[in-house]
Amino acid sequence: MAFQIIPAIDIIDGKCVRLTKGDYGTKIIYNENPLEVAQEFEASGIKRLHLVDLDGAKLKKVVNYKVLEKIASKTNLTIDFGGGVQSDKDLNMVFEFGASQVTGGSIAVKNQEKFIEWIQTYGGDKIILGADAKNEQIAISGWEENSGKDIYTFLEKYVEEGIKYTISTDVDKDGALQGPSYTLYQKLKDKFDQLHIIASGGVSQMTDIDKLAEQKLYGVIVGKAIYEGRISLKQIENFILNNN
């Protein structure tokens, strides 16, 4: 399986934005039209998209479903959707509006019974475990809360329940453009080799992506580095051509 570069589109008020370390006060609007951004990604050979409803994450319910519907209906991208999915109703709606996978973070900590039910109902391929960490402790609720759970015990439980994908963001790295948390991902890879581990946070240049690919992870989510021109879509296109 070729290493996946997965761009992130983070949504506030229907617009494509980025935050630094999850702080809503650092919001920068990059594009008023997320569909336009998604189509540019697709034109560069990208296959997957990480779509995050930041309004939803704050309000604990899905808000920007129309953005999901528009991107899903007008591109062929495989979309994983996260942010605010806390109920069966929200989960069903997100799948209905075109998401291929749904990422659950806070709910996997706060309502384990429900999250396990989702894995059993939809399968470990459709539900992605959000394992965002600060100092190897799981952080939830838009990273405003420390769960007190260590990432390894947390993942172990859900691997036993059949989870196959995890997105792990090192909160201190996110949006900081200071390089990914290679040590954390190596530990996760060593411990959970069967998991599709998706790195997130800190990517600032193509050499970061090359290094993560060498760690034999499933993929990496890239956001700010693309929007600020540190990594060009042409570079991503070349990477995809050379690694497929």
N, C-alpha and C positions, 0 to 999 in steps of 0.2 A: 504493500500500500504506500503510495507516494505521500510524502509529508505535505500536510495541508496548510496553506496560508489563508487564514480566515479574517477578513477585515471586519471591524466592528462599526456599526452605526448605532450611536446612542441618541435617543430621542427625548427632547423636552419640548412641549408645546408643538409637536408635529415637526420640529426642526432637528437637523443633524448637529449635535453638539459634542464637546468633550469636557470632562472634568479632570482635575488633578487630585489623586488620592481619594476619590469619591466625594470631594467637597463641592457641594452645589454652588457655593459662593465663587468658585473658580470657573464657572461656565463660560465657554467660548462657543459662539454659533459659527459653524463652518459652512453650512449650506441650508437654505430655507427649504430645499427640495430633496428629501432623502432618496426618492426614486431615481433621480438623476445620478446621485452618487452610486447607488446600487447598480445601475446600468453601466456606468463607467467601469466598475469592478468586473462585471460580467464580460464586458468587451475585452478585458485584459486576460481572460482565461481563468478567472477565479470561479470556483464552483460553490463555495460555501459562504454564508453570511451569518454573523452574530449580531442579532438585532435586540437592543436593550431598551426597554420602556422605563426611563428614569423617573418619569412622573408616577408610573405604576409602582415602582419600587418604594417610593415615598408614601403613596396612598394605600399600598397593600391591596391593590386591585388593578387589573389591566385597564389602561387608559388609551394608549395610542394604537388600538387595533386596526384603525383605518390605514395607518402607514404600513402595517404588516400586510394587509389585504392588497394594497396597491402594489407593493414590491413583489409579493407572491404571484399576483396575476399578470404582471408585466415583465417578469424575468423568469429564468429557469434555475435561479439560485436555490440551493438547499439551505433553508433558513432555520437556524435555531433561535428561539425567542426566549428572552428572560426579562424579569422585572414585573413584580406585582401578581404573579400567578400563585394564588393562595387558596383557590376553591375549585371544585369540580367544574363549576360553571365557566370560570375563567379558562381552565385547561381545555375544556371542550371547544370553547370559542376560538382559542388560539390555534388549535388544530384545524378547526373549520375554516378559519381565515387564511390558512396556507402554510403554517409552520410545519416543518418536518420533524423537528425535535423541540422540546421545551426544557429550559434549564430551571431547576428549583434549588434555591440556596437556603433562605431563611426558613422555608417550610420544612426542609429536611432536618433542621435543628429543632424547630418549635412544635412540629406536628409529624413526628416520625411515622406514626400509624397511617396517616393520610398519604405520606410520600411513598411508603412501602406499597400501599394499595394502588397508587398510580403505576409503580414499577410492575406490579403483578397484572394490572389491567392492560397497560399499553406496551409493556416489555422494556427491558433494559436498553434497547436500541433507541427508543423514542424519548426517554426521560434522561436528561443529563444532570448529573449531580454537580451543583456549584459548590466548590470547596475553596472559598476565598479565605486567605489566612494572613494574620499579622503575628509575627514571631511564632509561626507554626501553630497558632491557635485560630480556630474558625471564627471569622468575623461575619456578622449578619446585618440585616436591615440597612442596606446601602452602606455597610461597613461602619455604621454608627454604634454598633454594639459588639462586644466580645462575648462569645457564647461560653467561654470557659472550657471548650472541648478541643483536644489536640487533633490535628488534621489526620494523623495516622489511624487513630482509633475510630474516628469518624468515618473514614473511607473504608476501613476494614468491615465495619458493620454493613455498609451498603453494598460492598462487593459480595458479601454473603447473601444479600437479598437479590442479587442479579444485575446490579448496575454495570454498564459496560463503558460509559463515557463520563469523564469528569473534566470540568474547566476549573483550573486552579489559578487564581490571581493572588500574587503577593501584593497586598494592599499598599505597602510602603513603596513598591516599585511603580504602581499604576500611574500613568500619565507623567511620570517623572523623567522619562527618556534617559535613564541611567543604567540601562541593561537589565535583562531578566534575572530571575532568581535561579540560576543554574543548579546550585547546590540542592535547593528544595526539590526541583524536578528530578534530579538524579536519585535522590532518596526515594521519591515516589515511584520512579521507574524500577528501582531495585526491589522495592517492597511489593509493588502491584504491577508486575510485568504484563498481566493479562488485560489491564485497563487501557482504554484509549485516553491517554492523558493529553489535554490541550492546555498549553502554557498561555499565560496572559499577564500583561503588565511589564513595562520597562523597555520594550523593544524600541531601539532608536536608530538602528542601521541594519543593512542586509547581513553583516557579519553576525549579528545577534541571531538572526533567523537560521543562518548556516550552522551555527553552533548548536541550536536547539534541534535542528534536523539530525545532526550527528548523534544526539542523545537518544535517537530513535523514538521520539515522542510521536503522537498521532498528528499534532499540528500546533499552530500558534495563532492567537488572536492579536491583530495589529490595529491600532487606532490612531493615536496622535501622530506617530511617526509618518504615516501616510498623509494625514491632513496638513502637517507642517512641512511637507516636501522633503523630509529626511530620507524617505524611501519612496521611489517613484513607481508608478504602475508599470512602467517599462521594465524596471528591475524585477518586479514580481513576475511579470510575463515571462521574462528570460529564465527565472528560477523554475517556473512551472514547466517550461519547454525542456529544460535540461534535466529535470527530475522525474519526468513521466515516462 
